[in-house]
Amino acid sequence: MALQVVRHTEPKKSAPLGRRERKKLEVRARIYGAARELFQKHGFQATTVDEIASLADVAPATFFNHFHSKQALLDLMTGEVVDYLHALTTQHLEGEGGSADRLRRFIASAAESIAQSRRIARDVLIEFMRNDSTPDGPHPYLQRLQEPFVHLITEGQQNGEMRDDHDPVFLAQMAVGMMNSAITSWLANPEYPVERGLIDATEFALSTLRPPAHDAPAS
């Protein structure tokens, strides 16, 4: 799913950093922040290393002291999406409330995140799917997303909120596929209203996950 790109933070050190190390981290963070701002405004492809260096107020040579290419910055942002996805699924799909309400909250948060960083989120997701693809199967990120969905649907089946005439793994695959269709439509067409598409796809998925209506008894 498409989610917001979080700002890069360096790992905490157990020992205090010296002045030189602090300066290096400050410059690295400034370059990263400049790249994120320019990717958001102009897109990854249209942004140059010189533009990033200029906004970060460093020489291009300094940029390459910290990142070997513009692609390395996008790779770093892409890795952060994985962490954000995990945090978001844990927060909402494993939170309080009924299964349908938790799924709606998860999708609403995802749609809000996209709206806040629409251009950069699309570039990162394209890179994410390109790097995460396999020739013989679905994208591994979809498989990782399905596990919390399986738990969600299993709980829904146990409390009568979701249909139990199919295995929860199969239902999770179908539901994730429906919602992911909004993402793939957006990746193919940047003008596609993905925020609305995600919400509509989720409601359609929930309609198929509801228990089948029993036939009314004959009068």
C-alpha positions as CSV (number, residue, x, y, z in Angstrom):
1,M,0.0,0.0,0.0
2,A,1.0,3.5,-0.6
3,L,2.1,5.3,2.5
4,Q,3.9,8.4,3.5
5,V,7.7,8.7,3.4
6,V,9.0,9.4,6.9
7,R,11.9,11.6,7.5
8,H,15.3,10.0,7.8
9,T,16.7,9.7,11.3
10,E,20.2,8.4,12.2
11,P,20.4,5.6,14.7
12,K,21.1,6.6,18.3
13,K,24.7,6.2,19.5
14,S,25.5,5.0,22.9
15,A,28.5,7.3,23.2
16,P,28.5,11.0,22.6
17,L,29.5,12.0,19.1
18,G,32.5,14.3,18.4
19,R,32.1,17.6,16.7
20,R,33.3,16.2,13.3
21,E,30.8,13.3,13.5
22,R,28.0,15.6,14.4
23,K,28.8,17.8,11.5
24,K,28.8,14.9,9.1
25,L,25.4,13.7,10.3
26,E,24.0,17.3,10.1
27,V,25.2,17.6,6.5
28,R,23.8,14.2,5.6
29,A,20.4,15.0,7.1
30,R,20.4,18.3,5.2
31,I,21.1,16.6,1.9
32,Y,18.4,14.0,2.6
33,G,15.9,16.7,3.6
34,A,16.7,18.7,0.4
35,A,16.2,15.6,-1.7
36,R,12.9,14.8,-0.1
37,E,11.6,18.4,-0.7
38,L,12.7,18.4,-4.3
39,F,11.4,14.9,-5.0
40,Q,8.0,16.0,-3.6
41,K,7.9,19.2,-5.7
42,H,9.3,18.0,-9.0
43,G,9.5,14.2,-8.9
44,F,12.5,11.9,-8.7
45,Q,13.4,11.9,-12.4
46,A,13.2,15.7,-12.8
47,T,15.4,16.4,-9.8
48,T,19.2,16.6,-10.3
49,V,22.1,16.1,-7.9
50,D,23.2,19.7,-8.5
51,E,19.7,20.9,-7.4
52,I,19.8,18.8,-4.3
53,A,23.3,20.0,-3.4
54,S,22.3,23.6,-4.0
55,L,19.3,23.5,-1.8
56,A,21.3,21.7,0.9
57,D,24.0,24.4,0.5
58,V,26.8,21.9,-0.2
59,A,29.1,21.3,-3.1
60,P,28.1,18.4,-5.5
61,A,31.3,16.7,-4.4
62,T,30.0,16.8,-0.8
63,F,26.8,15.2,-1.9
64,F,28.8,12.2,-3.2
65,N,30.7,11.9,0.0
66,H,27.4,11.0,1.7
67,F,25.4,9.3,-1.1
68,H,26.9,7.6,-4.1
69,S,24.0,8.6,-6.3
70,K,20.5,10.2,-6.4
71,Q,19.2,6.6,-6.6
72,A,20.7,5.9,-3.2
73,L,18.5,8.5,-1.6
74,L,15.4,7.0,-3.2
75,D,16.5,3.6,-2.0
76,L,16.8,4.9,1.5
77,M,13.3,6.4,1.4
78,T,11.9,3.2,0.0
79,G,13.4,1.3,2.9
80,E,11.6,3.6,5.3
81,V,8.3,2.8,3.6
82,V,8.6,-0.8,4.8
83,D,9.0,0.4,8.4
84,Y,6.1,2.8,8.0
85,L,3.9,0.0,6.5
86,H,4.7,-2.2,9.5
87,A,3.9,0.5,12.0
88,L,0.6,1.4,10.3
89,T,-0.6,-2.2,10.0
90,T,0.2,-2.8,13.7
91,Q,-1.5,0.4,14.8
92,H,-4.7,-0.2,12.9
93,L,-5.2,-3.8,11.8
94,E,-4.2,-5.1,15.2
95,G,-5.9,-2.3,17.2
96,E,-9.2,-2.0,18.9
97,G,-12.7,-2.3,17.4
98,G,-14.4,-4.5,14.9
99,S,-12.6,-5.9,11.9
100,A,-14.3,-3.7,9.3
101,D,-13.7,-0.6,11.4
102,R,-10.0,-1.4,11.8
103,L,-9.6,-1.9,8.1
104,R,-11.3,1.4,7.3
105,R,-9.0,3.2,9.7
106,F,-6.0,1.6,8.1
107,I,-7.0,2.7,4.6
108,A,-8.0,6.2,5.8
109,S,-4.5,6.6,7.2
110,A,-2.9,5.3,4.0
111,A,-5.0,7.7,1.9
112,E,-4.2,10.6,4.1
113,S,-0.5,9.8,3.9
114,I,-0.6,9.8,0.2
115,A,-2.4,13.1,0.0
116,Q,0.3,14.7,2.1
117,S,3.2,13.4,0.0
118,R,1.6,12.5,-3.3
119,R,4.4,12.9,-5.8
120,I,7.2,11.4,-3.7
121,A,5.0,8.6,-2.4
122,R,4.3,7.5,-6.0
123,D,8.0,7.6,-7.0
124,V,8.9,5.6,-3.9
125,L,6.3,3.0,-4.5
126,I,7.4,2.6,-8.1
127,E,10.9,1.9,-6.8
128,F,9.6,-0.2,-4.0
129,M,7.7,-2.5,-6.4
130,R,10.6,-2.6,-8.9
131,N,13.1,-3.7,-6.3
132,D,10.6,-6.0,-4.5
133,S,9.4,-7.9,-7.6
134,T,10.1,-11.6,-8.3
135,P,9.8,-13.3,-11.7
136,D,7.8,-16.3,-10.5
137,G,5.3,-14.9,-8.0
138,P,3.5,-11.9,-6.5
139,H,5.4,-9.0,-5.0
140,P,6.8,-10.0,-1.6
141,Y,5.4,-6.8,-0.1
142,L,1.9,-8.0,-0.9
143,Q,2.6,-11.3,0.8
144,R,3.9,-9.4,3.9
145,L,0.8,-7.3,3.9
146,Q,-1.5,-10.3,3.7
147,E,-0.5,-11.8,7.1
148,P,-2.1,-9.1,9.2
149,F,-5.1,-9.2,6.9
150,V,-5.4,-13.0,7.5
151,H,-5.5,-12.3,11.3
152,L,-8.1,-9.6,10.8
153,I,-10.4,-11.8,8.7
154,T,-9.9,-14.7,11.0
155,E,-11.1,-12.6,13.9
156,G,-14.0,-11.3,11.8
157,Q,-15.0,-14.9,11.0
158,Q,-14.9,-15.8,14.7
159,N,-17.2,-12.9,15.7
160,G,-19.6,-13.3,12.8
161,E,-18.5,-10.1,11.1
162,M,-17.0,-11.7,8.0
163,R,-18.0,-14.7,5.9
164,D,-16.6,-18.1,6.9
165,D,-17.4,-20.1,3.7
166,H,-13.8,-19.6,2.5
167,D,-10.4,-19.9,4.0
168,P,-9.1,-16.6,5.6
169,V,-5.9,-16.8,3.6
170,F,-7.9,-16.8,0.3
171,L,-10.2,-14.0,1.5
172,A,-7.1,-11.9,2.5
173,Q,-5.5,-12.5,-0.9
174,M,-8.7,-11.3,-2.6
175,A,-9.2,-8.3,-0.4
176,V,-5.6,-7.1,-0.7
177,G,-5.7,-7.6,-4.4
178,M,-8.8,-5.4,-4.7
179,M,-7.2,-2.6,-2.7
180,N,-3.9,-2.9,-4.5
181,S,-5.7,-2.4,-7.8
182,A,-6.1,1.2,-6.8
183,I,-2.4,1.5,-6.2
184,T,-1.5,-0.1,-9.6
185,S,-4.0,2.2,-11.4
186,W,-2.3,5.2,-9.8
187,L,1.2,4.0,-10.7
188,A,0.1,3.6,-14.3
189,N,-1.7,7.0,-14.3
190,P,-0.5,9.7,-11.9
191,E,-3.8,11.6,-12.4
192,Y,-5.8,8.6,-11.0
193,P,-7.6,9.7,-7.7
194,V,-5.9,7.0,-5.7
195,E,-7.1,8.3,-2.3
196,R,-10.7,7.9,-3.4
197,G,-9.9,4.7,-5.2
198,L,-8.4,3.1,-2.1
199,I,-11.5,3.9,0.0
200,D,-13.9,2.7,-2.7
201,A,-11.9,-0.5,-3.2
202,T,-11.9,-1.1,0.5
203,E,-15.7,-0.7,0.7
204,F,-16.1,-3.1,-2.2
205,A,-13.8,-5.6,-0.5
206,L,-15.8,-5.3,2.7
207,S,-19.0,-5.9,0.9
208,T,-17.6,-9.2,-0.5
209,L,-16.3,-10.2,3.0
210,R,-19.6,-9.8,4.7
211,P,-21.4,-13.1,5.6
212,P,-23.7,-14.2,2.8
213,A,-27.3,-13.3,3.4
214,H,-29.5,-16.3,4.2
215,D,-32.5,-16.9,2.1
216,A,-35.7,-15.8,3.8
217,P,-38.0,-18.6,4.8
218,A,-40.9,-19.3,2.5
219,S,-44.1,-17.8,3.7
